[in-house]
Structure formats: C-alpha cells, structure tokens
Amino acid sequence: MHFEGLDVLVIGIKRSGQAAIDLLRQRGARVRAMSSQPPNTEEQAFFAERGVCCLPQTPESFGDPQLVVLSPAVPYDLPLLTAAR
C-alpha cells in the first residue's frame, strides 16, 4: 500500500500508536493522532518532535481521514468508529 500524501488518523498513542505514526510518516503520510486521554509529558515531546497533532477522542476531531489505524488497546466497536463507518 502507498501512504505518500495519505491523510491517516492513528487512534491510540502509546507504544504501538507511536510506532505506527513513525512508520506512516516515513512513508510520506500526513498523520494525526487521537487519544481518549490527554498526552503525558513524554507523549507531548514525541508529538512536538514530529510535528504531529494529538487530538481529543471526539466526533468533532475525527474529521475525514482516508485511513484509520487502531492501536491494539483501542476497541474495534468504539462508538466513534461505529459512527464513522
């Protein structure tokens, strides 16, 4: 799959989400992150270093991504995802 220029939303910002963010950015995707909890100091530094915004987990923040990547801890039946389908 080609990720160059793709608008991707990564939901979940712990280790798996951060690894996905790094991989997608390396492949040229435009990445945003979303979390149910505000990022801690280390996570804030991670996003700042990469120029990635971390959004609150709300329908208003979801937008219209071309691809959604879920971290393993994020439930597949999350109401936000159900509404987006």
C-alpha positions in Angstrom: 0.0 0.0 0.0 1.2 3.5 -0.8 1.0 6.0 2.0 2.5 9.1 0.3 0.2 12.0 0.8 -2.5 9.9 2.5 -4.4 11.5 5.4 -4.1 9.0 8.3 -5.6 9.1 11.8 -3.9 6.9 14.4 -6.1 6.2 17.4 -4.2 5.3 20.5 -0.9 7.0 21.4 1.1 4.5 23.4 4.0 2.4 22.0 2.1 0.8 19.1 0.5 4.0 18.1 3.8 5.9 18.2 5.4 3.1 16.1 2.6 3.4 13.6 3.0 7.2 13.5 6.7 6.9 12.8 6.3 4.3 10.1 3.5 6.2 8.3 5.4 9.5 8.4 8.5 7.7 7.0 6.3 6.5 4.1 5.0 10.1 3.5 1.6 10.0 5.1 0.0 13.1 6.7 -0.6 11.8 10.2 -2.8 12.9 13.1 -3.2 11.1 16.4 -6.2 10.8 18.7 -6.4 9.6 22.3 -9.1 9.3 24.9 -6.6 10.7 27.5 -4.5 13.9 27.2 -0.9 13.0 26.3 1.6 12.9 29.1 4.9 14.9 29.1 6.8 12.2 27.1 4.0 11.8 24.6 3.8 15.6 24.2 7.5 15.6 23.4 7.1 12.8 20.9 4.4 14.7 19.0 6.2 18.0 19.2 9.4 16.5 17.7 7.5 15.1 14.8 5.0 17.9 14.2 2.1 15.6 14.7 -1.1 16.9 16.4 -2.8 14.8 19.1 -6.5 15.4 19.2 -9.1 14.5 21.8 -11.2 11.5 21.0 -14.4 13.2 19.9 -16.5 13.1 16.8 -15.6 16.7 16.0 -11.9 15.8 16.0 -12.3 12.7 13.8 -12.5 14.6 10.5 -12.5 12.6 7.3 -9.3 10.5 7.2 -8.5 8.3 4.3 -7.2 5.6 6.6 -7.7 4.9 10.3 -5.1 2.9 12.3 -6.1 1.5 15.7 -3.7 0.7 18.4 -4.2 -2.8 19.9 -5.8 -1.4 23.1 -8.5 0.5 21.2 -11.8 -1.4 20.9 -12.9 -2.1 17.4 -16.5 -1.3 18.4 -15.6 2.2 19.8 -18.7 4.4 19.2 -16.6 6.9 17.4 -15.6 4.3 14.8 -19.0 2.8 14.5 -20.4 6.3 13.7 -17.6 6.8 11.1 -18.4 3.6 9.3 
